[in-house]
Amino acid sequence: MKVKYKDGSIFGHGLTDFPYREGDYVTIVVRYWTKENEDNIYYHGHITELEDERVGFWARLDDDLENEEFFHFSDIEAVFNGDKIPFFGGWKKRK
């Protein structure tokens, strides 16, 4: 699937491949601190459903296992493997 992240995202320009499926454990980057000089905001969780019509996906996040949250691709900076965190224009392994 090809997706377009938030305008100006340093993690993706134009259409980007989205290789993840339902059940995959991912890191979801909502805001990356080098872009807006604020704290970075990212979540870890499992994708529960992809929605082509709404152009996004549902995820059950680690900090709230009871509920699911919807993420629209144009509202987020990036999605990558759940064992990584954003770090200085890229990512690094979680400890």
ZAMARDO-947592 format. One record per atom (N, C-alpha, C, O): residue number from 0; residue in three letters; atom name; y, z, x. Coordinates in Angstrom, 2 decimals, padded with zeros to 5 digits. Each point is the difference from the previous one (the first is absolute). Layout:
// residues N
+-----+-----+------+---------+---------+---------+
:   n : res : atom :   north :      up :    east :
+-----+-----+------+---------+---------+---------+
: NUM : ALA :   CA :       Y :       Z :       X :
...
+-----+-----+------+---------+---------+---------+
***
This chain:
// residues 95
+-----+-----+------+---------+---------+---------+
:   n : res : atom :   north :      up :    east :
+-----+-----+------+---------+---------+---------+
:   0 : MET :    N : -001.16 :  000.00 :  000.85 :
:   0 : MET :   CA :  001.16 :  000.00 : -000.85 :
:   0 : MET :    C :  001.24 :  000.00 :  000.90 :
:   0 : MET :    O :  000.02 :  000.69 :  001.02 :
:   1 : LYS :    N :  000.99 : -001.45 : -001.40 :
:   1 : LYS :   CA :  001.28 : -000.04 :  000.72 :
:   1 : LYS :    C :  001.00 :  000.84 : -000.78 :
:   1 : LYS :    O :  000.08 : -000.10 : -001.23 :
:   2 : VAL :    N :  000.70 :  000.95 :  001.94 :
:   2 : VAL :   CA :  000.98 :  000.87 : -000.64 :
:   2 : VAL :    C :  001.33 : -000.09 :  000.75 :
:   2 : VAL :    O :  000.05 : -000.44 :  001.15 :
:   3 : LYS :    N :  001.02 :  000.85 : -001.83 :
:   3 : LYS :   CA :  001.32 :  000.08 :  000.64 :
:   3 : LYS :    C :  000.48 :  001.44 : -000.11 :
:   3 : LYS :    O :  000.18 :  000.53 : -001.10 :
:   4 : TYR :    N :  000.02 :  000.10 :  002.24 :
:   4 : TYR :   CA :  000.49 :  001.37 :  000.04 :
:   4 : TYR :    C :  001.51 :  000.04 : -000.23 :
:   4 : TYR :    O :  000.64 : -001.04 : -000.16 :
:   5 : LYS :    N : -000.08 :  002.24 :  000.14 :
:   5 : LYS :   CA :  001.43 :  000.24 : -000.18 :
:   5 : LYS :    C :  000.81 : -000.91 :  000.92 :
:   5 : LYS :    O : -000.38 : -000.22 :  001.15 :
:   6 : ASP :    N :  001.49 : -000.31 : -001.66 :
:   6 : ASP :   CA :  000.87 : -000.84 :  000.82 :
:   6 : ASP :    C :  000.43 :  000.76 :  001.25 :
:   6 : ASP :    O :  000.40 :  001.16 : -000.08 :
:   7 : GLY :    N : -000.49 : -001.81 :  001.22 :
:   7 : GLY :   CA :  000.41 :  000.61 :  001.25 :
:   7 : GLY :    C : -001.05 :  000.87 :  000.67 :
:   7 : GLY :    O :  000.28 :  000.63 :  001.01 :
:   8 : SER :    N : -001.48 : -000.59 : -001.56 :
:   8 : SER :   CA : -001.06 :  000.82 :  000.59 :
:   8 : SER :    C : -000.31 : -000.47 :  001.42 :
:   8 : SER :    O : -000.14 : -001.19 :  000.25 :
:   9 : ILE :    N :  000.04 :  002.14 :  000.67 :
:   9 : ILE :   CA : -000.37 : -000.36 :  001.37 :
:   9 : ILE :    C : -001.49 : -000.26 :  000.14 :
:   9 : ILE :    O : -000.45 : -000.51 :  001.03 :
:  10 : PHE :    N : -000.32 :  000.85 : -002.07 :
:  10 : PHE :   CA : -001.45 : -000.18 :  000.06 :
:  10 : PHE :    C : -000.48 : -001.31 : -000.61 :
:  10 : PHE :    O : -001.17 : -000.34 :  000.13 :
:  11 : GLY :    N :  002.04 : -000.39 : -000.78 :
:  11 : GLY :   CA : -000.43 : -001.26 : -000.60 :
:  11 : GLY :    C :  001.20 : -000.84 : -000.39 :
:  11 : GLY :    O :  000.96 :  000.51 : -000.57 :
:  12 : HIS :    N : -001.01 : -001.77 :  000.87 :
:  12 : HIS :   CA :  001.10 : -000.92 : -000.33 :
:  12 : HIS :    C : -000.59 : -001.11 : -000.85 :
:  12 : HIS :    O : -001.00 : -000.61 :  000.40 :
:  13 : GLY :    N :  001.58 :  000.34 : -001.54 :
:  13 : GLY :   CA : -000.55 : -001.02 : -000.89 :
:  13 : GLY :    C : -001.34 :  000.45 : -000.55 :
:  13 : GLY :    O : -000.23 :  001.19 : -000.18 :
:  14 : LEU :    N : -000.63 : -002.14 : -000.10 :
:  14 : LEU :   CA : -001.33 :  000.33 : -000.52 :
:  14 : LEU :    C : -000.90 :  000.48 :  001.13 :
:  14 : LEU :    O : -000.05 : -000.60 :  001.07 :
:  15 : THR :    N : -000.64 :  001.69 : -001.33 :
:  15 : THR :   CA : -000.87 :  000.63 :  000.99 :
:  15 : THR :    C : -001.39 :  000.18 : -000.62 :
:  15 : THR :    O : -000.11 :  000.27 : -001.19 :
:  16 : ASP :    N : -000.92 : -000.42 :  001.99 :
:  16 : ASP :   CA : -001.36 :  000.25 : -000.49 :
:  16 : ASP :    C : -000.16 :  001.47 : -000.37 :
:  16 : ASP :    O :  000.47 :  000.89 :  000.71 :
:  17 : PHE :    N : -001.15 : -000.65 : -001.83 :
:  17 : PHE :   CA : -000.35 :  001.36 : -000.42 :
:  17 : PHE :    C : -001.52 :  000.08 : -000.01 :
:  17 : PHE :    O : -000.63 : -000.40 : -000.98 :
:  18 : PRO :    N :  000.03 :  000.92 :  002.06 :
:  18 : PRO :   CA : -001.45 : -000.04 :  000.14 :
:  18 : PRO :    C : -000.75 :  001.14 : -000.69 :
:  18 : PRO :    O : -001.23 :  000.06 :  000.09 :
:  19 : TYR :    N :  001.93 :  000.84 : -000.76 :
:  19 : TYR :   CA : -000.64 :  001.19 : -000.54 :
:  19 : TYR :    C : -000.53 : -000.22 : -001.41 :
:  19 : TYR :    O :  000.49 : -000.86 : -000.74 :
:  20 : ARG :    N : -001.50 :  001.67 :  000.38 :
:  20 : ARG :   CA : -000.64 : -000.08 : -001.31 :
:  20 : ARG :    C : -000.09 :  001.39 : -000.61 :
:  20 : ARG :    O :  000.32 :  001.00 :  000.64 :
:  21 : GLU :    N : -000.75 : -000.96 : -001.87 :
:  21 : GLU :   CA : -000.22 :  001.27 : -000.67 :
:  21 : GLU :    C : -000.97 :  000.85 :  000.82 :
:  21 : GLU :    O : -001.03 : -000.49 :  000.46 :
:  22 : GLY :    N :  001.38 :  001.76 : -000.29 :
:  22 : GLY :   CA : -000.84 :  000.92 :  000.77 :
:  22 : GLY :    C :  000.43 :  000.16 :  001.44 :
:  22 : GLY :    O : -000.41 :  000.96 :  000.66 :
:  23 : ASP :    N :  001.24 : -001.87 : -000.14 :
:  23 : ASP :   CA :  000.45 :  000.09 :  001.39 :
:  23 : ASP :    C :  000.98 :  001.16 :  000.18 :
:  23 : ASP :    O :  000.83 :  000.27 : -000.87 :
:  24 : TYR :    N : -000.93 :  000.41 :  002.02 :
:  24 : TYR :   CA :  000.90 :  001.09 :  000.34 :
:  24 : TYR :    C :  001.16 : -000.58 :  000.81 :
:  24 : TYR :    O : -000.22 : -000.61 :  001.04 :
:  25 : VAL :    N :  001.45 :  000.80 : -001.55 :
:  25 : VAL :   CA :  001.16 : -000.65 :  000.60 :
:  25 : VAL :    C :  001.16 :  000.96 :  000.21 :
:  25 : VAL :    O :  000.05 :  001.08 : -000.58 :
:  26 : THR :    N :  000.89 : -001.51 :  001.44 :
:  26 : THR :   CA :  001.31 :  000.63 :  000.15 :
:  26 : THR :    C :  000.99 : -000.90 : -000.70 :
:  26 : THR :    O :  000.04 : -001.20 :  000.26 :
:  27 : ILE :    N :  000.78 :  001.77 : -001.16 :
:  27 : ILE :   CA :  000.99 : -000.75 : -000.76 :
:  27 : ILE :    C :  001.37 :  000.43 :  000.50 :
:  27 : ILE :    O :  000.38 :  001.16 : -000.16 :
:  28 : VAL :    N :  000.36 : -002.10 :  000.77 :
:  28 : VAL :   CA :  001.32 :  000.30 :  000.56 :
:  28 : VAL :    C :  001.06 : -000.37 : -001.03 :
:  28 : VAL :    O :  000.20 : -001.17 : -000.30 :
:  29 : VAL :    N :  000.48 :  002.19 : -000.25 :
:  29 : VAL :   CA :  001.04 : -000.24 : -000.99 :
:  29 : VAL :    C :  001.33 : -000.23 :  000.70 :
:  29 : VAL :    O :  000.74 : -000.93 : -000.35 :
:  30 : ARG :    N : -000.42 :  001.75 :  001.33 :
:  30 : ARG :   CA :  001.23 : -000.19 :  000.77 :
:  30 : ARG :    C : -000.29 :  000.35 :  001.46 :
:  30 : ARG :    O : -000.60 :  001.03 :  000.31 :
:  31 : TYR :    N :  001.04 : -001.91 :  000.57 :
:  31 : TYR :   CA : -000.21 :  000.21 :  001.42 :
:  31 : TYR :    C :  001.32 :  000.45 :  000.63 :
:  31 : TYR :    O :  001.01 : -000.69 : -000.15 :
:  32 : TRP :    N : -001.00 :  001.81 :  000.84 :
:  32 : TRP :   CA :  001.24 :  000.66 :  000.42 :
:  32 : TRP :    C :  000.91 : -000.83 :  000.89 :
:  32 : TRP :    O :  001.21 :  000.19 : -000.04 :
:  33 : THR :    N : -001.74 : -001.09 :  000.84 :
:  33 : THR :   CA :  000.88 : -000.78 :  000.87 :
:  33 : THR :    C :  000.87 : -000.97 : -000.79 :
:  33 : THR :    O :  001.01 : -000.49 :  000.51 :
:  34 : LYS :    N : -001.39 :  000.21 : -001.74 :
:  34 : LYS :   CA :  000.77 : -000.92 : -000.83 :
:  34 : LYS :    C :  001.21 :  000.67 : -000.64 :
:  34 : LYS :    O :  001.05 : -000.62 : -000.11 :
:  35 : GLU :    N : -001.17 :  001.88 : -000.32 :
:  35 : GLU :   CA :  001.06 :  000.65 : -000.77 :
:  35 : GLU :    C :  000.47 :  001.31 :  000.61 :
:  35 : GLU :    O :  000.74 :  000.76 : -000.63 :
:  36 : ASN :    N : -001.17 : -000.49 :  001.86 :
:  36 : ASN :   CA :  000.39 :  001.23 :  000.71 :
:  36 : ASN :    C : -000.26 :  001.26 : -000.82 :
:  36 : ASN :    O :  000.80 :  000.95 :  000.05 :
:  37 : GLU :    N : -001.88 : -000.92 : -000.77 :
:  37 : GLU :   CA : -000.43 :  001.17 : -000.75 :
:  37 : GLU :    C : -001.45 :  000.26 :  000.35 :
:  37 : GLU :    O : -000.60 : -000.72 :  000.80 :
:  38 : ASP :    N :  000.05 :  001.76 : -001.40 :
:  38 : ASP :   CA : -001.42 :  000.27 :  000.22 :
:  38 : ASP :    C : -000.84 : -001.14 : -000.55 :
:  38 : ASP :    O :  000.32 : -000.59 : -001.03 :
:  39 : ASN :    N : -001.40 :  000.29 :  001.75 :
:  39 : ASN :   CA : -000.90 : -001.00 : -000.54 :
:  39 : ASN :    C : -000.82 :  000.63 : -001.12 :
:  39 : ASN :    O : -000.32 :  001.19 :  000.04 :
:  40 : ILE :    N : -000.02 : -002.00 : -001.03 :
:  40 : ILE :   CA : -000.80 :  000.46 : -001.12 :
:  40 : ILE :    C : -001.25 : -000.87 : -000.05 :
:  40 : ILE :    O :  000.09 : -001.22 : -000.14 :
:  41 : TYR :    N : -001.24 :  001.85 :  000.27 :
:  41 : TYR :   CA : -001.25 : -000.73 : -000.12 :
:  41 : TYR :    C : -001.06 :  000.91 : -000.59 :
:  41 : TYR :    O :  000.08 :  001.22 :  000.08 :
:  42 : TYR :    N : -001.08 : -001.84 : -000.68 :
:  42 : TYR :   CA : -001.07 :  000.71 : -000.68 :
:  42 : TYR :    C : -001.33 : -000.52 :  000.49 :
:  42 : TYR :    O : -000.10 : -001.12 :  000.51 :
:  43 : HIS :    N : -000.93 :  001.95 : -000.66 :
:  43 : HIS :   CA : -001.37 : -000.40 :  000.31 :
:  43 : HIS :    C : -000.81 :  000.15 : -001.29 :
:  43 : HIS :    O :  000.16 :  000.98 : -000.72 :
:  44 : GLY :    N : -001.01 : -001.94 :  000.45 :
:  44 : GLY :   CA : -000.84 :  000.09 : -001.18 :
:  44 : GLY :    C : -000.92 : -001.19 : -000.13 :
:  44 : GLY :    O : -000.02 : -000.91 :  000.84 :
:  45 : HIS :    N : -000.77 :  000.93 : -001.92 :
:  45 : HIS :   CA : -000.95 : -001.06 : -000.28 :
:  45 : HIS :    C :  000.54 : -000.91 : -001.10 :
:  45 : HIS :    O :  000.50 :  000.47 : -001.02 :
:  46 : ILE :    N : -000.61 : -001.77 :  001.24 :
:  46 : ILE :   CA :  000.38 : -000.97 : -001.02 :
:  46 : ILE :    C : -001.02 :  000.09 : -001.13 :
:  46 : ILE :    O : -001.21 : -000.06 :  000.24 :
:  47 : THR :    N :  001.70 :  000.20 : -001.47 :
:  47 : THR :   CA : -000.90 :  000.09 : -001.14 :
:  47 : THR :    C : -000.02 : -001.29 : -000.83 :
:  47 : THR :    O : -001.00 : -000.30 : -000.65 :
:  48 : GLU :    N :  002.10 : -000.45 :  000.67 :
:  48 : GLU :   CA :  000.05 : -001.24 : -000.77 :
:  48 : GLU :    C :  001.12 : -000.90 :  000.52 :
:  48 : GLU :    O :  001.12 :  000.45 :  000.24 :
:  49 : LEU :    N : -001.43 : -001.74 : -000.07 :
:  49 : LEU :   CA :  001.00 : -001.00 :  000.34 :
:  49 : LEU :    C :  000.47 : -000.67 : -001.29 :
:  49 : LEU :    O : -000.82 : -000.29 : -000.87 :
:  50 : GLU :    N :  002.12 :  000.06 :  000.73 :
:  50 : GLU :   CA :  000.53 : -000.64 : -001.19 :
:  50 : GLU :    C :  000.80 : -001.24 :  000.38 :
:  50 : GLU :    O :  001.14 :  000.10 :  000.46 :
:  51 : ASP :    N : -001.74 : -001.27 : -000.65 :
:  51 : ASP :   CA :  000.67 : -001.26 :  000.31 :
:  51 : ASP :    C :  001.21 : -000.22 : -000.90 :
:  51 : ASP :    O :  001.05 : -000.43 :  000.47 :
:  52 : GLU :    N : -001.19 :  000.72 : -001.76 :
:  52 : GLU :   CA :  001.10 : -000.22 : -000.95 :
:  52 : GLU :    C :  001.24 :  000.82 :  000.34 :
:  52 : GLU :    O :  001.11 : -000.51 : -000.05 :
:  53 : ARG :    N : -001.31 :  001.78 :  000.40 :
:  53 : ARG :   CA :  001.13 :  000.88 :  000.32 :
:  53 : ARG :    C :  000.35 : -000.06 :  001.48 :
:  53 : ARG :    O :  000.97 :  000.64 :  000.43 :
:  54 : VAL :    N : -001.72 : -001.39 :  000.36 :
:  54 : VAL :   CA :  000.23 : -000.21 :  001.43 :
:  54 : VAL :    C :  000.04 :  001.33 :  000.75 :
:  54 : VAL :    O :  000.99 :  000.34 :  000.65 :
:  55 : GLY :    N : -002.07 :  000.40 : -000.76 :
:  55 : GLY :   CA : -000.10 :  001.27 :  000.69 :
:  55 : GLY :    C : -001.39 :  000.58 : -000.11 :
:  55 : GLY :    O : -000.97 : -000.71 : -000.27 :
:  56 : PHE :    N :  000.87 :  002.02 :  000.49 :
:  56 : PHE :   CA : -001.30 :  000.66 : -000.05 :
:  56 : PHE :    C :  000.17 :  001.47 : -000.37 :
:  56 : PHE :    O :  001.08 :  000.58 :  000.16 :
:  57 : TRP :    N : -002.16 : -000.01 : -000.66 :
:  57 : TRP :   CA : -000.07 :  001.42 : -000.31 :
:  57 : TRP :    C : -000.74 :  000.69 :  001.15 :
:  57 : TRP :    O : -000.93 : -000.57 :  000.57 :
:  58 : ALA :    N :  001.35 :  001.80 : -000.25 :
:  58 : ALA :   CA : -000.68 :  000.76 :  001.06 :
:  58 : ALA :    C : -000.09 :  001.47 : -000.40 :
:  58 : ALA :    O :  000.90 :  000.54 : -000.65 :
:  59 : ARG :    N : -001.99 :  000.08 :  001.04 :
:  59 : ARG :   CA : -000.17 :  001.44 : -000.15 :
:  59 : ARG :    C :  000.35 :  000.60 :  001.37 :
:  59 : ARG :    O : -000.72 : -000.19 :  000.98 :
:  60 : LEU :    N :  001.84 :  000.91 : -000.94 :
:  60 : LEU :   CA :  000.53 :  000.50 :  001.26 :
:  60 : LEU :    C : -000.64 :  001.32 :  000.42 :
:  60 : LEU :    O : -000.44 :  000.79 : -000.84 :
:  61 : ASP :    N :  000.39 : -000.57 :  002.15 :
:  61 : ASP :   CA : -000.62 :  001.21 :  000.55 :
:  61 : ASP :    C :  000.65 :  001.28 : -000.52 :
:  61 : ASP :    O : -000.68 :  001.01 : -000.19 :
:  62 : ASP :    N :  002.00 : -001.04 : -000.05 :
:  62 : ASP :   CA :  000.68 :  001.23 : -000.40 :
:  62 : ASP :    C :  000.00 :  000.22 : -001.51 :
:  62 : ASP :    O :  000.59 :  000.98 : -000.47 :
:  63 : ASP :    N : -001.24 : -001.87 : -000.31 :
:  63 : ASP :   CA : -000.13 :  000.19 : -001.45 :
:  63 : ASP :    C : -001.23 : -000.76 : -000.47 :
:  63 : ASP :    O :  000.10 : -001.13 : -000.50 :
:  64 : LEU :    N : -001.27 :  001.74 :  000.66 :
:  64 : LEU :   CA : -001.26 : -000.68 : -000.32 :
:  64 : LEU :    C : -000.26 : -000.12 : -001.49 :
:  64 : LEU :    O : -000.92 : -000.71 : -000.41 :
:  65 : GLU :    N :  001.71 :  001.37 : -000.42 :
:  65 : GLU :   CA : -000.18 : -000.04 : -001.45 :
:  65 : GLU :    C :  000.62 : -001.23 : -000.64 :
:  65 : GLU :    O : -000.47 : -000.45 : -001.04 :
:  66 : ASN :    N :  001.52 : -000.12 :  001.65 :
:  66 : ASN :   CA :  000.75 : -001.10 : -000.60 :
:  66 : ASN :    C :  000.00 : -001.22 :  000.90 :
:  66 : ASN :    O : -000.30 :  000.08 :  001.19 :
:  67 : GLU :    N :  000.66 : -001.20 : -001.79 :
:  67 : GLU :   CA :  000.17 : -001.23 :  000.76 :
:  67 : GLU :    C :  001.47 : -000.39 : -000.05 :
:  67 : GLU :    O :  000.71 :  000.32 : -000.95 :
:  68 : GLU :    N : -000.26 : -001.03 :  001.98 :
:  68 : GLU :   CA :  001.39 : -000.47 :  000.05 :
:  68 : GLU :    C : -000.01 : -001.51 :  000.21 :
:  68 : GLU :    O : -000.81 : -000.54 :  000.74 :
:  69 : PHE :    N :  001.76 : -000.14 : -001.42 :
:  69 : PHE :   CA :  000.11 : -001.44 :  000.14 :
:  69 : PHE :    C :  001.02 : -000.35 :  001.07 :
:  69 : PHE :    O :  001.08 :  000.60 :  000.06 :
:  70 : PHE :    N : -001.41 : -001.57 :  000.79 :
:  70 : PHE :   CA :  000.90 : -000.48 :  001.05 :
:  70 : PHE :    C :  000.20 : -001.49 : -000.19 :
:  70 : PHE :    O : -000.95 : -000.78 :  000.06 :
:  71 : HIS :    N :  002.19 :  000.39 : -000.29 :
:  71 : HIS :   CA :  000.37 : -001.41 : -000.12 :
:  71 : HIS :    C :  000.29 : -000.50 :  001.42 :
:  71 : HIS :    O :  000.73 :  000.65 :  000.75 :
:  72 : PHE :    N : -001.29 : -001.80 : -000.38 :
:  72 : PHE :   CA :  000.16 : -000.48 :  001.38 :
:  72 : PHE :    C :  001.46 : -000.15 :  000.41 :
:  72 : PHE :    O :  000.34 :  000.26 :  001.16 :
:  73 : SER :    N :  000.52 : -000.68 : -002.07 :
:  73 : SER :   CA :  001.41 : -000.21 :  000.38 :
:  73 : SER :    C :  000.77 :  001.31 :  000.18 :
:  73 : SER :    O :  001.16 : -000.03 :  000.40 :
:  74 : ASP :    N : -001.80 :  001.18 : -000.70 :
:  74 : ASP :   CA :  000.63 :  001.31 :  000.17 :
:  74 : ASP :    C : -000.46 :  000.73 :  001.26 :
:  74 : ASP :    O :  000.52 :  001.07 :  000.32 :
:  75 : ILE :    N : -001.49 : -001.64 :  000.39 :
:  75 : ILE :   CA : -000.54 :  000.69 :  001.17 :
:  75 : ILE :    C :  000.16 : -000.86 :  001.25 :
:  75 : ILE :    O :  000.17 : -001.22 : -000.08 :
:  76 : GLU :    N : -000.21 :  001.88 :  001.23 :
:  76 : GLU :   CA :  000.17 : -000.69 :  001.29 :
:  76 : GLU :    C : -001.30 : -000.63 :  000.49 :
:  76 : GLU :    O :  000.02 : -001.09 :  000.58 :
:  77 : ALA :    N : -001.15 :  001.77 : -000.80 :
:  77 : ALA :   CA : -001.26 : -000.50 :  000.54 :
:  77 : ALA :    C : -001.17 :  000.83 : -000.50 :
:  77 : ALA :    O :  000.17 :  001.09 : -000.56 :
:  78 : VAL :    N : -001.36 : -001.63 :  000.77 :
:  78 : VAL :   CA : -001.25 :  000.72 : -000.22 :
:  78 : VAL :    C : -000.88 : -000.32 :  001.20 :
:  78 : VAL :    O : -000.15 : -001.17 :  000.38 :
:  79 : PHE :    N : -000.45 :  002.22 :  000.22 :
:  79 : PHE :   CA : -000.95 : -000.25 :  001.07 :
:  79 : PHE :    C : -001.08 :  001.06 : -000.02 :
:  79 : PHE :    O :  000.04 :  000.90 : -000.84 :
:  80 : ASN :    N : -001.00 : -000.99 :  001.75 :
:  80 : ASN :   CA : -001.16 :  000.90 :  000.00 :
:  80 : ASN :    C :  000.42 :  001.45 : -000.07 :
:  80 : ASN :    O :  000.99 :  000.39 :  000.63 :
:  81 : GLY :    N : -001.73 :  000.41 : -001.38 :
:  81 : GLY :   CA :  000.34 :  001.40 : -000.24 :
:  81 : GLY :    C : -000.12 :  000.91 :  001.20 :
:  81 : GLY :    O :  000.43 :  001.15 : -000.06 :
:  82 : ASP :    N : -001.00 : -001.63 :  001.16 :
:  82 : ASP :   CA : -000.10 :  000.83 :  001.20 :
:  82 : ASP :    C :  001.21 : -000.18 :  000.91 :
:  82 : ASP :    O : -000.01 :  000.45 :  001.15 :
:  83 : LYS :    N :  001.08 : -001.11 : -001.67 :
:  83 : LYS :   CA :  001.20 : -000.28 :  000.80 :
:  83 : LYS :    C :  001.23 :  000.54 : -000.72 :
:  83 : LYS :    O :  000.00 :  000.21 : -001.21 :
:  84 : ILE :    N :  001.08 :  000.02 :  002.00 :
:  84 : ILE :   CA :  001.30 :  000.40 : -000.54 :
:  84 : ILE :    C :  001.08 : -000.88 :  000.63 :
:  84 : ILE :    O : -000.19 : -000.51 :  001.10 :
:  85 : PRO :    N :  001.34 :  000.34 : -001.79 :
:  85 : PRO :   CA :  001.08 : -000.79 :  000.59 :
:  85 : PRO :    C :  000.55 :  000.68 :  001.26 :
:  85 : PRO :    O :  000.11 :  001.23 :  000.05 :
:  86 : PHE :    N :  000.23 : -002.04 :  000.96 :
:  86 : PHE :   CA :  000.48 :  000.57 :  001.26 :
:  86 : PHE :    C :  000.79 : -001.05 :  000.77 :
:  86 : PHE :    O : -000.58 : -000.98 :  000.46 :
:  87 : PHE :    N :  001.89 :  001.16 : -000.32 :
:  87 : PHE :   CA :  000.89 : -000.85 :  000.80 :
:  87 : PHE :    C : -000.26 : -001.50 : -000.15 :
:  87 : PHE :    O : -000.34 : -000.68 :  000.97 :
:  88 : GLY :    N :  000.50 :  000.18 : -002.17 :
:  88 : GLY :   CA : -000.10 : -001.43 : -000.24 :
:  88 : GLY :    C : -001.43 : -000.51 : -000.11 :
:  88 : GLY :    O : -000.22 : -001.21 : -000.11 :
:  89 : GLY :    N : -000.72 :  002.09 :  000.13 :
:  89 : GLY :   CA : -001.40 : -000.36 : -000.14 :
:  89 : GLY :    C : -000.77 :  001.15 : -000.61 :
:  89 : GLY :    O :  000.42 :  000.56 : -001.01 :
:  90 : TRP :    N : -001.53 : -000.22 :  001.60 :
:  90 : TRP :   CA : -000.81 :  001.10 : -000.51 :
:  90 : TRP :    C : -000.75 :  000.65 :  001.15 :
:  90 : TRP :    O : -000.08 : -000.55 :  001.10 :
:  91 : LYS :    N : -000.46 :  001.74 : -001.38 :
:  91 : LYS :   CA : -000.90 :  000.67 :  000.96 :
:  91 : LYS :    C : -001.10 :  000.69 : -000.77 :
:  91 : LYS :    O :  000.11 :  000.20 : -001.21 :
:  92 : LYS :    N : -001.18 :  000.16 :  001.89 :
:  92 : LYS :   CA : -001.12 :  000.68 : -000.63 :
:  92 : LYS :    C :  000.38 :  001.40 : -000.44 :
:  92 : LYS :    O :  000.74 :  000.69 :  000.71 :
:  93 : ARG :    N : -001.23 : -000.28 : -001.88 :
:  93 : ARG :   CA :  000.20 :  001.38 : -000.47 :
:  93 : ARG :    C : -000.88 :  000.93 :  000.82 :
:  93 : ARG :    O : -001.08 : -000.37 :  000.44 :
:  94 : LYS :    N :  001.56 :  001.60 : -000.26 :
:  94 : LYS :   CA : -000.81 :  000.98 :  000.72 :
:  94 : LYS :    C : -000.84 :  000.78 : -000.96 :
:  94 : LYS :    O : -000.76 :  000.87 :  000.41 :
+-----+-----+------+---------+---------+---------+
***
